[in-house]
């Protein structure tokens, strides 16, 4: 849910209108039918150029109520193989992932045309991030129909593509519920997948350097032995407490900045009022 919202915002930052954006992934049916949907769309829009962005880790609950993770890059690879060259040649496919090792990125680029890291992206950096990939894929043209003025307006508007702290807090509650139900003992894969998704959400949070040790703790938990239940639960509680403490610190700092701004505005209003009184 969080990443679908961020993808929608990313498309908005690029300048693509809502009627030209399709966001899928709300439930297993949309994820499992993703390949067919894209292939059909390309067949119905043979003159269009298409930007396709897929998260690498797509988490679903199957018919047996088991958590399952599907690779977005593998789905992209299958889509490209199913399309004839003239249609595949009108697509730019990108994979978004929190796993950004050289080996992982190499694998993504073998299956798709490029890689996007999960990290906060400012509106004025979006074109600088995507345009080189677009030009590399379509060197002979194929640009948006927007005029220079509309693109400039989009580029210089305020805004940031980043995860919401409230979304992170909700994800913490969801994972804590899994530990409370002892799923880390009966279905560690499902818990591991959710922690991996949390890591991806954390990477799209506009956070300070204080988050780096937390990400390291998450990596240790993700690669820990699944049969050491007490250690895993202890590591999770340490991670959860650290994240909540960091989020609370961010909230207090934001509240302090707002208070400073309000005080400054009040001081300015009083100063202007006094000036008007003595000048009249």
C-alpha positions as CSV (number, residue, x, y, z in Angstrom):
1,X,0.0,0.0,0.0
2,X,2.8,2.4,1.0
3,X,4.8,1.8,-2.1
4,X,1.8,2.0,-4.5
5,X,1.1,5.4,-3.0
6,X,4.7,6.5,-3.6
7,X,4.7,5.2,-7.2
8,X,1.6,7.2,-7.9
9,X,3.3,10.3,-6.5
10,X,6.4,9.5,-8.5
11,X,4.3,9.5,-11.7
12,X,2.8,12.8,-10.7
13,X,6.2,14.3,-10.1
14,X,7.2,13.2,-13.6
15,X,4.2,15.1,-15.0
16,X,2.1,12.2,-16.2
17,X,-1.6,12.9,-15.9
18,X,-3.7,10.6,-13.7
19,X,-5.7,9.3,-16.7
20,X,-2.4,7.9,-18.1
21,X,-1.3,6.2,-14.9
22,X,-2.3,2.7,-13.8
23,X,-1.2,1.5,-10.4
24,X,-1.6,-2.3,-9.7
25,X,-0.9,-4.5,-6.7
26,X,-3.9,-4.2,-4.5
27,X,-4.3,-7.8,-3.6
28,X,-3.1,-11.2,-5.0
29,X,-5.3,-11.0,-8.1
30,X,-3.8,-7.8,-9.4
31,X,-0.3,-9.0,-8.8
32,X,-0.8,-12.4,-10.3
33,X,-2.6,-10.9,-13.4
34,X,0.1,-8.2,-13.8
35,X,1.8,-9.9,-16.7
36,X,-1.4,-10.5,-18.7
37,X,-2.6,-6.9,-18.0
38,X,0.6,-5.3,-19.3
39,X,0.8,-7.5,-22.4
40,X,-2.8,-6.8,-23.2
41,X,-2.2,-3.0,-22.7
42,X,0.7,-3.0,-25.0
43,X,-1.3,-4.8,-27.7
44,X,-4.1,-2.3,-27.4
45,X,-1.7,0.8,-27.4
46,X,0.7,0.0,-30.2
47,X,1.7,3.6,-30.8
48,X,2.4,4.5,-27.2
49,X,5.6,4.6,-25.3
50,X,5.2,3.1,-21.8
51,X,7.1,3.5,-18.6
52,X,6.7,0.5,-16.4
53,X,8.1,0.5,-12.8
54,X,7.7,-2.6,-10.6
55,X,8.8,-3.3,-7.0
56,X,11.1,-6.3,-6.8
57,X,9.4,-7.8,-3.8
58,X,5.6,-8.2,-4.3
59,X,4.1,-9.8,-1.2
60,X,0.8,-11.8,-1.3
61,X,-1.2,-14.2,0.7
62,X,-2.1,-17.2,-1.4
63,X,-5.2,-19.4,-1.4
64,X,-3.6,-21.6,1.4
65,X,-3.3,-18.4,3.6
66,X,0.5,-18.6,3.2
67,X,2.6,-15.5,2.6
68,X,4.4,-15.6,-0.7
69,X,6.9,-13.2,-2.3
70,X,6.9,-12.7,-6.1
71,X,9.8,-11.1,-7.9
72,X,8.8,-8.0,-9.9
73,X,11.9,-8.3,-12.1
74,X,11.1,-11.8,-13.1
75,X,7.6,-10.7,-14.1
76,X,9.1,-7.9,-16.2
77,X,11.4,-10.4,-17.9
78,X,8.4,-12.6,-18.8
79,X,6.5,-9.6,-20.1
80,X,9.3,-8.6,-22.4
81,X,9.7,-12.2,-23.6
82,X,6.0,-12.4,-24.5
83,X,5.9,-9.2,-26.5
84,X,7.0,-8.9,-30.1
85,X,10.1,-6.8,-30.6
86,X,8.2,-3.8,-32.0
87,X,6.1,-3.5,-28.8
88,X,8.8,-4.4,-26.4
89,X,10.9,-1.7,-28.0
90,X,8.3,0.9,-26.9
91,X,8.8,0.1,-23.2
92,X,11.1,1.4,-20.5
93,X,11.0,-1.1,-17.7
94,X,12.5,-0.3,-14.3
95,X,12.8,-2.3,-11.0
96,X,12.6,-0.6,-7.6
97,X,14.3,-2.5,-4.8
98,X,15.8,-2.0,-1.3
99,X,18.5,-4.5,-2.3
100,X,21.1,-2.5,-4.1
101,X,24.2,-4.7,-4.1
102,X,26.2,-4.9,-7.3
103,X,25.0,-8.5,-7.8
104,X,21.3,-7.6,-7.3
105,X,21.5,-4.6,-9.6
106,X,23.2,-6.7,-12.3
107,X,20.4,-9.2,-12.1
108,X,17.7,-6.5,-12.3
109,X,19.3,-5.0,-15.4
110,X,19.4,-8.4,-17.1
111,X,15.6,-8.7,-16.6
112,X,14.6,-5.1,-17.0
113,X,16.1,-2.0,-18.6
114,X,17.2,-0.3,-15.4
115,X,17.1,0.0,-11.6
116,X,15.6,2.6,-9.2
117,X,16.7,2.5,-5.6
118,X,14.2,2.9,-2.8
119,X,15.1,6.3,-1.4
120,X,13.5,9.7,-0.9
121,X,13.3,11.6,-4.3
122,X,12.7,15.3,-4.5
123,X,10.4,16.5,-7.2
124,X,13.2,18.6,-8.8
125,X,15.4,15.5,-9.0
126,X,12.9,13.2,-10.6
127,X,13.6,14.2,-14.2
128,X,17.3,14.1,-13.5
129,X,16.9,10.5,-12.3
130,X,14.6,9.2,-15.0
131,X,15.5,11.2,-18.1
132,X,18.9,9.6,-18.6
133,X,17.3,6.2,-18.5
134,X,14.6,7.3,-20.9
135,X,17.1,8.9,-23.4
136,X,19.3,5.8,-23.2
137,X,16.3,3.6,-24.0
138,X,14.9,5.9,-26.7
139,X,17.8,7.8,-28.2
140,X,15.8,8.9,-31.3
141,X,13.1,10.7,-29.3
142,X,9.9,9.7,-27.7
143,X,9.4,12.5,-25.2
144,X,6.4,13.6,-23.3
145,X,3.9,15.9,-25.0
146,X,4.2,18.5,-22.3
147,X,5.5,21.9,-23.4
148,X,8.6,23.4,-21.8
149,X,6.6,25.6,-19.5
150,X,4.6,22.8,-18.0
151,X,7.7,20.7,-17.5
152,X,9.5,23.6,-15.8
153,X,6.6,24.2,-13.5
154,X,6.6,20.5,-12.5
155,X,10.3,20.5,-11.9
156,X,10.5,23.5,-9.7
157,X,7.4,22.9,-7.6
158,X,7.9,22.0,-4.0
159,X,7.4,18.4,-3.0
160,X,9.2,15.2,-2.1
161,X,8.7,11.5,-2.8
162,X,9.2,10.0,0.6
163,X,7.5,7.6,3.0
164,X,5.2,8.9,5.7
165,X,6.2,8.2,9.4
166,X,2.6,7.2,10.1
167,X,2.9,4.5,7.4
168,X,6.1,3.2,9.1
169,X,4.3,3.1,12.5
170,X,1.5,1.1,11.0
171,X,4.0,-1.4,9.4
172,X,5.6,-1.8,12.8
173,X,2.2,-2.6,14.4
174,X,1.6,-5.2,11.6
175,X,4.9,-7.0,12.2
176,X,4.6,-6.8,15.9
177,X,1.2,-8.5,15.5
178,X,2.9,-11.4,13.6
179,X,5.4,-11.9,16.5
180,X,2.6,-11.8,19.0
181,X,0.8,-14.6,17.1
182,X,4.1,-16.5,17.1
183,X,4.3,-16.5,13.3
184,X,8.1,-16.1,13.6
185,X,8.0,-19.7,15.0
186,X,5.6,-21.2,12.5
187,X,6.2,-19.1,9.3
188,X,9.4,-17.2,9.5
189,X,9.4,-16.6,5.7
190,X,6.2,-14.5,6.1
191,X,7.7,-12.4,8.9
192,X,11.0,-12.1,7.0
193,X,9.2,-10.8,3.9
194,X,7.3,-8.2,5.9
195,X,10.6,-7.0,7.6
196,X,12.1,-6.8,4.1
197,X,9.2,-4.6,3.0
198,X,9.7,-2.5,6.2
199,X,13.4,-2.0,5.1
200,X,12.2,-0.8,1.7
201,X,9.7,1.6,3.3
202,X,12.5,2.9,5.7
203,X,14.7,3.6,2.7
204,X,12.0,5.8,1.2
205,X,11.7,7.7,4.5
206,X,13.4,11.1,4.4
207,X,15.4,10.2,7.5
208,X,18.6,11.4,9.1
209,X,21.9,9.4,9.5
210,X,20.4,8.0,12.7
211,X,18.5,5.5,10.6
212,X,21.7,3.9,9.3
213,X,22.3,1.8,12.4
214,X,18.7,0.7,12.4
215,X,19.0,-0.5,8.8
216,X,22.1,-2.5,9.8
217,X,20.1,-4.1,12.6
218,X,17.3,-5.0,10.1
219,X,19.9,-6.6,7.8
220,X,21.2,-8.7,10.7
221,X,17.7,-9.9,11.6
222,X,16.9,-10.7,7.9
223,X,20.0,-12.9,7.7
224,X,19.7,-14.5,11.1
225,X,18.9,-18.2,11.6
226,X,15.2,-18.8,11.5
227,X,15.2,-21.4,14.3
228,X,16.5,-19.1,17.0
229,X,13.1,-17.7,18.0
230,X,14.0,-15.9,21.2
231,X,17.0,-14.1,19.5
232,X,14.8,-13.1,16.5
233,X,12.1,-11.7,18.8
234,X,14.7,-9.8,20.9
235,X,16.3,-8.3,17.8
236,X,12.9,-7.3,16.5
237,X,11.9,-5.5,19.7
238,X,15.2,-3.6,19.6
239,X,14.6,-2.6,16.0
240,X,11.0,-1.6,16.7
241,X,12.0,0.5,19.8
242,X,14.8,2.2,17.9
243,X,12.5,3.1,15.0
244,X,9.7,4.4,17.2
245,X,12.3,6.5,19.1
246,X,13.6,7.9,15.9
247,X,10.1,8.7,14.6
248,X,9.2,10.4,17.9
249,X,12.4,12.5,17.7
250,X,11.5,13.6,14.1
251,X,8.0,14.5,15.4
252,X,9.4,16.6,18.2
253,X,11.8,18.4,15.9
254,X,9.1,19.1,13.4
255,X,6.9,20.5,16.2
256,X,9.8,22.6,17.5
257,X,10.3,24.1,14.0
258,X,6.6,24.9,13.7
259,X,6.6,26.6,17.1
260,X,9.6,28.7,16.1
261,X,7.9,29.7,12.8
262,X,4.7,30.6,14.7
263,X,6.6,32.7,17.2
264,X,8.4,34.5,14.4
265,X,5.2,35.2,12.6
266,X,3.7,36.5,15.8
267,X,6.7,38.8,16.4
268,X,6.5,40.0,12.8
269,X,2.8,40.8,13.2
270,X,3.4,42.7,16.5
271,X,6.2,44.6,14.9
272,X,4.2,45.6,11.9
273,X,1.3,46.6,14.2
274,X,3.5,48.8,16.4
275,X,5.1,50.4,13.3
276,X,1.7,51.2,11.9
277,X,0.6,52.7,15.2
278,X,3.5,55.0,15.5
279,X,3.5,56.0,11.9
280,X,-0.2,57.0,11.8
